[in-house]
Amino acid sequence: MIEYVRGILVDIDTQYIVIDHDGLGYQLYCPNPYRFQKRIDETVRIFTYQHVREDLIRLYGFETKEERALFEKLLNVSGIGPKGALAILASGQPEHVIHAIEEEDETFLVKFPGVGKKTARQMILDLKGKLGDFAPNLLQQGEMITKSSNHRATENEMLEEAFEALRALGYVEKELKRVRPHLEKEEMSIDGYIKKALQLLLKV
């Protein structure tokens, strides 16, 4: 397998970039080719993955080994091919993808083109707990998302989903209003919020 291509970035297309290495142009399909716009005519090193089909041989290019490794992991998920995996990585923030998988955040995953609820669930089943070994830095960044102020909206969404579950269990607004201030101080998963709320609600 070709580990990487090092050469001059000579062209950028909507789907791929072209690297000139000693007069040979390598066409590398990327998650977001335009992220390389500022490096046109510069020497770059792009990590590659070679995909072979009966009717096609194609090279895919990535800025980092971690991004390539995540691409390969996504290819192992039933229902995701190279095109779908590129679309998932096109956000330029693979740590968000890893975080969503670890937190079982199907709502985030189904936002990607071609990813429905069934595929999102399959991603979680196949990859949860298996991403830290090959991309510990990305996993750590994904864990930090929950702690950042920019992720507060997602935390609030988790709290609201927990309250919806409590309403389904028969708790009324007066009871939920009583425990809300205690829960808003915490940073938890949906299950964590529910367990904490039940502890407070069951107190005599």
N, C-alpha and C positions, 0 to 999 in steps of 0.2 A: 504494500500500500504506500502511496505517496504521503509522507508525514506532513510536509508543508511545501509551499512554493514561495521562493524569495525572488523578487524582481521589481521592475518599475510598473507602477499602476498607470496604464495608458488609456483605459476607457471604462466608462461606467454606463450600464444599461439599467432598465427598470428591474431586471431579474438577476443580472450577473455583473461581475467586473472582469477586466482582462489584464493579466499580468504578463509583461514581456520579460522572459528569462533567456538571455543569450540569443535573442532573435526568434524565440518560439513563444507564441502567445497562448497563455492558459486561460480558458474561459471557466470562471468559478462562480457557481450560483450561490448567492448569499441571502441571509434573512432580510437584510436591508442594505442594498448596495450603496445607497446615497450617504450612508454613515462615513464612507470613505472619501467623500467629495473633497475635503480639505487636503487630502493626501495625493491628489492627482499629480502625476509626473514625479512622484517620490518613490524611493525604494521601500517596499513593504514586505512583511512576512505573513503569509496567510496559511493557517492550518487547514488541512483538507480531509475530505471523506469521499472515497470513490464508490459510487453506487452503480451496480451492474444489473441490467435486465436483459432479456432476450433481444429486445429491439433498441436498447439504449445503454450507453455508458456515459456517465456524467460526474463531474467533479463539483463538490460543494465546498465553499470556503467560509472560514470563521476566524474572528480576531483572536480568540483564546482557545486553549485546549479544553477548558471547562465547557465552553459553549458548544464545541464539537461533541464532547462526551454526552451532554444533555440531548443534543440532536440524535445521537445514536440510541440513547435510551428511549426517546420518544418513538423511534422507528420500530422498537420492539413491542409497542402497544398496539393491540388489535384495532384496526380502523384508522391508523395514522400512517400516512406515507410521507415521502420526502417533501412534497408540496405543503402538506399540513404541518409538518414539523417546522418548516421554514416560517410559516405564518405565525406559529406560536412564539418563535424566537424573534420575530421581526420587531417586537416592542423594544428590543435592545436592553431589556432588563430580565435576564434569565433567573435572577434571584427571586423575582416576584412569582415566577412560574413554580419554582421549587417550594416557595413558601405556601402557595395555594395548594399544592399537592400534599404537603405535610399537614396542613390545617384542614384538609378535605373541603376546600372552598370551591365547590362546583359552580357557584354563581360567577366567580372570577374566570374559571376555565372555559365556560360555555360562551364567553365573549369572543373567543378566537374563531376565525372562519373555519367552518367544517367540523367544529367540536360541539356535539350535542350532549345531552345529559348522559346518554349511554357511554359515549367515548370519554367524557370527563370522569365518570365513575370508574371506567376501565383504567384510566391514567392513575387514579388514586390507588386502585387495587394492585396494579403492577409495579408502581414506583415508590409509594410511600415507604419511608424507612430505608430506601436503597440508594439515596442520592448523596448522602454525606461522604461516602468513601471516595468518590471520584471528584467531588466539587465541594470540599469542606468550606472554602472561602465563600462560595455562593450560598451555601446553606446557612452560614453564620450571618451573612447579609440579609437573608430572608427572615431569620429569626429577629433581627434588629428592626424589621419593618413594623412589627407589632408595637415596638416601644417608641417609635418615632411619632412626633406630633402630626405629621402628615397622614398617618394611618389611623388617626382618631375616628374618622368617619366609619372605617371598617369595623372598629371596635364597637361603635354605637350600633351598627347594623347587627352585630352579634348579640348585643344586649336586647335589641328589639325582637330578634328572632327567638331569644330565650323567653321574653315576655309573651310572645304569641303561643309558645308551647305551654306556658303556665296557664294562659287563658283557656287553652284547650283542655287543661286538667281541671278546670272549674273555678280557678281563682278569679276574683272580681277586681275591678280597677282600684277600689279603696285599699285592698290588701297589697296590690302591686305597688301602689303609690307609697305605701309605708316602707317598702324595702328598697325602692329605687335609689334613694340617696346613698345607701350602703354599697350597692352594686356599682354605681357610677365611679366610685373611687378605685375600683379594681380593673385589672386588665386580664381577661379570661377568654376561654373558648365558650361557645354556646353551652356545652355541657357543664362547664365550670360555673357559668352564671346560674344555670338552672339548679345545680346542686346547692350553691350558696344561698339562693333565694329560698329553696325549700327548707334549709336549715333555719333561716330567719323566720319564715312563715309558720313553722311548726313549734317555735318557741312559745311557751306558755307565758 
